[in-house]
Amino acid sequence: MKQLKRFSSGLLAAGILLFAACKDNATKETTTATADTNEVQVPKIISWDIVNTYPHDPKAFTEGLEYKDGYLYESTGEYSTSDIRKVDLKTGKVLLSTKMDKKYFGEGLTILNGKVYQLTYREGTGFVYDLNTLKQEKTFAFDATEGWGMTSNGTSLIYDDGGSVLHFVDPNTFKETKQLSVVDEHGPVEDINELEMIHGYIYANQWQTDLILKIDTSTGHVVGRADLAALRQRAGISAFTGQPGTPEVLNGIAYDADSNRIFVTGKNWPKLIEVKMDN
C-alpha cells in the first residue's frame, strides 16, 4: 500500500523511441525523453504561497483529487474503506459517495465528458461513474501492475503506475495509445504519483517527497519543481510520524480552471490548501 509503498517496476531506457503493436494491432506510440543534460535543462524553481485553507476529512486517505463546477471529487484508498466522493469545498462535507468493495484499493481519478474515471491499486481494474450520481456504470482493465495517479488532457486518460512513465489511454476503447517517459536533469524520474493537468502541463506529486513536478506533455521533461516542505508547518498540519490515521504524505492536486486556483492536500490531512504557484 502507499504507506510503505511499492518499488517501481523498472526504468525505461533513456533516448529510445519504441513503437509496439497493441493487441488490436493499433499502433502505440512510445516517447522516451533523453536525460542528456545538454537537452534536459535544470527545472525552474516554482515559488508558492498559501492563499486559503479549507476543512478536509482527516480520515480520507487521499489518492485522487479533482475540482469540477464548484465541488471537489476525491478518491480515497485503503482496503475495506476506499470510496469515491463529492465534497463541498468550503466545509469539507461529503455530499455524495460510493463505497468500493473491500477487495479494492482506490487510486487516482479524473473527470472527462461527464464521467468520473478511477483506478485501483493492484487489482488492474478501473471504474467509470456518472458524474452527477457517482453510480458505477462500467469497469475497464488497464495494463499495469499498479495504478497510481490519473488526469486527462481532454481527449485521453493519462495515468501512471508509480514509475517514470505516463500512459495515455483512449477513454472509449481503454486501449493504451502512447507512453511518455518523464525525465529531469538526472535521468528518469521515479515515483510519479497524483496528477493534474494545468495550462497544458501535468503537475505531479512525487511520492514520499514534498515536491510537485511540472511536466511538459510533449517531451516528458520536468520543467519546474515546487518544494512544499514548509507547507505542513505553515498550514498548521502536524509533522509526518507514520502512525496510522495521522497526517501522511503530501498527495492530491486539483485545479479550478475558471478561477485559476490550485488546491493541494495529503493523505489523512485535516486541511485542503489553496496555493498560488505559477498559475
C-alpha positions in Angstrom: 0.0 0.0 0.0 1.0 3.6 -0.2 2.2 3.9 3.5 5.4 1.9 2.7 4.8 1.8 -0.9 5.9 -0.5 -3.6 9.1 0.0 -5.6 8.5 0.9 -9.2 8.9 -1.8 -11.7 11.9 -1.0 -13.9 13.4 2.0 -15.6 12.6 2.9 -19.2 15.9 3.3 -21.1 16.6 7.0 -22.0 16.9 8.1 -25.5 14.9 5.1 -27.1 11.9 5.6 -29.3 9.8 2.4 -29.3 6.8 1.5 -31.5 4.9 -1.6 -30.3 1.7 -3.1 -31.6 -1.3 -3.2 -29.3 -3.4 -6.3 -29.0 -5.8 -5.0 -31.6 -2.9 -4.2 -33.9 -3.3 -0.5 -33.4 -0.1 1.5 -33.2 1.0 2.6 -29.7 3.4 5.4 -29.6 6.2 5.5 -27.0 8.0 8.7 -26.4 11.1 8.5 -24.3 12.8 11.7 -23.5 16.6 11.9 -23.3 18.3 12.5 -20.0 21.3 14.3 -21.6 21.8 17.4 -19.6 22.5 19.3 -22.9 18.9 18.6 -23.8 17.2 18.5 -20.4 17.7 21.8 -18.6 17.6 22.1 -14.9 13.9 22.6 -13.9 12.9 26.1 -12.8 12.2 26.6 -9.1 8.5 27.3 -8.7 7.7 29.5 -5.7 4.5 29.2 -3.9 2.3 30.8 -1.2 -0.8 29.9 0.8 -3.9 31.7 -0.4 -6.5 30.0 1.8 -7.3 26.8 3.7 -10.4 24.7 3.9 -11.5 21.7 6.1 -10.7 18.3 4.8 -11.8 14.9 6.1 -8.8 13.6 8.2 -10.0 10.0 7.7 -9.6 10.4 3.9 -6.5 8.6 2.6 -6.4 10.8 -0.5 -5.3 9.1 -3.7 -7.1 11.2 -6.4 -8.4 14.8 -6.4 -10.3 16.9 -8.9 -12.3 20.1 -9.0 -15.4 20.5 -11.1 -18.2 23.1 -11.1 -17.6 24.2 -7.6 -17.1 20.8 -6.0 -14.2 18.5 -5.2 -14.2 14.9 -6.3 -11.9 12.6 -4.3 -10.8 9.0 -4.5 -9.7 7.5 -1.2 -7.5 4.5 -0.6 -7.0 1.6 1.9 -8.7 -1.8 1.6 -12.1 -2.0 3.1 -12.5 1.8 3.4 -11.9 3.1 -0.2 -14.5 5.2 -1.8 -15.2 7.9 -4.4 -16.8 11.1 -3.1 -18.2 14.6 -4.0 -17.1 17.1 -1.4 -18.2 20.7 -0.6 -15.1 22.9 -0.9 -15.8 25.4 1.8 -17.0 23.0 4.5 -15.2 19.7 3.6 -18.6 17.9 4.0 -19.0 14.8 1.9 -22.1 15.3 -0.2 -22.2 12.1 -2.1 -20.1 8.9 -2.0 -19.9 5.4 -3.4 -18.1 2.9 -1.3 -15.9 0.4 -3.1 -15.9 -3.3 -2.5 -13.4 -4.2 0.3 -11.1 -6.0 -2.2 -10.3 -2.8 -4.0 -7.9 -0.1 -3.0 -8.9 3.2 -4.6 -6.4 5.3 -6.5 -6.2 8.2 -8.9 -9.3 9.7 -10.6 -10.2 12.2 -13.3 -13.3 13.7 -15.0 -13.9 13.6 -18.7 -17.1 14.1 -20.7 -19.5 13.8 -17.7 -17.9 10.7 -16.4 -15.5 10.0 -13.5 -12.8 7.5 -14.1 -11.0 5.9 -11.2 -8.0 3.5 -10.9 -7.4 0.8 -8.4 -4.0 0.0 -6.8 -3.1 -3.7 -7.6 -6.4 -5.0 -9.0 -5.9 -4.0 -12.6 -9.4 -2.7 -12.7 -10.7 0.8 -13.4 -14.2 2.2 -12.8 -16.4 4.6 -14.6 -19.1 6.6 -12.7 -21.8 9.0 -13.7 -20.6 12.5 -12.6 -23.9 13.6 -11.2 -24.8 10.5 -9.2 -21.5 8.7 -8.7 -23.2 5.5 -9.6 -20.8 3.0 -11.2 -21.6 2.4 -14.9 -18.8 0.1 -16.0 -15.4 -1.3 -15.4 -12.3 -1.4 -17.5 -8.9 -3.1 -17.4 -5.6 -1.3 -17.6 -2.3 -2.9 -18.5 -0.1 -2.1 -15.5 1.0 -3.9 -12.3 -0.2 -1.0 -10.3 -2.4 2.1 -10.7 -1.4 5.4 -9.0 -2.3 8.9 -10.3 -4.7 9.9 -13.1 -5.6 13.0 -15.2 -6.9 13.9 -18.6 -5.9 16.2 -21.5 -9.5 16.5 -22.7 -9.2 13.6 -25.2 -7.1 10.9 -23.4 -7.0 9.5 -19.9 -3.5 9.7 -18.6 -2.2 7.6 -15.7 1.0 6.5 -14.0 2.0 3.3 -12.2 4.5 4.8 -9.8 7.4 4.6 -12.1 8.7 7.1 -14.6 6.2 6.6 -17.4 2.9 8.3 -18.2 0.3 6.1 -20.0 -2.2 7.6 -22.4 -5.5 5.7 -22.9 -8.4 6.1 -25.2 -11.5 6.7 -23.0 -13.8 4.8 -25.4 -11.8 1.7 -26.0 -9.5 1.8 -23.0 -6.6 0.9 -25.2 -3.2 2.5 -24.5 -2.2 4.8 -27.3 1.0 6.3 -26.1 3.7 6.2 -23.4 5.7 9.2 -22.2 8.9 8.9 -20.2 9.4 11.6 -17.5 12.9 12.8 -17.1 14.8 15.6 -15.4 18.5 16.6 -15.5 19.4 13.4 -13.6 17.5 10.9 -15.8 14.2 9.1 -15.4 12.0 10.4 -12.6 10.5 7.6 -10.4 7.6 7.6 -8.0 5.3 9.8 -10.1 2.0 9.9 -8.2 -1.1 12.0 -8.3 -1.6 14.0 -11.5 -3.3 17.2 -12.6 -3.4 19.0 -15.9 -2.9 22.8 -15.6 -2.4 25.0 -18.6 -1.3 22.1 -20.8 1.3 20.8 -18.3 1.0 17.9 -15.9 1.6 18.8 -12.3 2.5 15.7 -10.3 3.2 14.7 -6.7 6.3 12.7 -6.3 5.6 10.0 -3.7 7.5 10.4 -0.3 8.7 13.8 -1.2 7.2 17.3 -0.7 7.8 18.1 -4.4 5.3 19.0 -7.1 6.7 18.5 -10.6 5.7 20.4 -13.7 6.0 18.1 -16.7 6.0 19.1 -20.4 3.5 16.8 -22.0 5.2 16.9 -25.4 8.7 15.9 -24.2 8.3 14.4 -20.8 10.8 16.9 -19.4 10.4 18.2 -15.9 10.4 21.9 -16.5 9.7 23.1 -13.0 9.7 22.0 -9.3 7.8 23.4 -6.4 9.2 22.3 -3.0 6.3 22.4 -0.5 8.4 21.2 2.5 7.3 24.1 4.6 3.6 23.7 3.8 2.7 21.5 6.7 4.0 23.8 9.3 2.7 26.9 7.7 -0.8 25.4 7.3 -0.9 24.0 10.8 -0.6 20.3 9.9 1.3 18.0 12.2 4.6 16.5 11.1 4.7 13.1 9.4 5.1 10.4 12.0 4.0 7.3 10.1 1.4 6.4 12.8 -1.9 5.1 11.4 -4.6 7.8 11.0 -2.2 10.7 11.3 -1.3 13.1 8.5 0.6 11.2 5.9 2.5 12.3 2.8 1.5 15.2 0.5 -0.8 13.8 -2.2 -3.6 15.4 -4.2 -3.7 18.3 -6.6 -6.9 19.9 -8.0 -7.3 22.8 -10.4 -10.1 25.2 -10.8 -9.7 26.4 -14.3 -12.5 29.0 -14.1 -10.9 30.9 -11.2 -7.3 29.8 -11.8 -7.0 28.2 -8.3 -4.8 25.3 -7.3 -5.7 23.1 -4.3 -3.4 20.6 -2.6 -3.8 18.2 0.3 -2.4 15.0 1.7 -3.4 11.6 3.0 -5.3 12.0 6.2 -4.7 15.7 6.2 -7.3 17.8 8.1 -7.0 20.7 5.6 -7.1 21.4 1.9 -4.9 24.3 1.0 -5.3 26.7 -1.9 -1.8 27.7 -3.1 -0.5 30.2 -5.6 2.3 28.8 -7.7 3.0 29.7 -11.3 -0.7 29.8 -12.1 
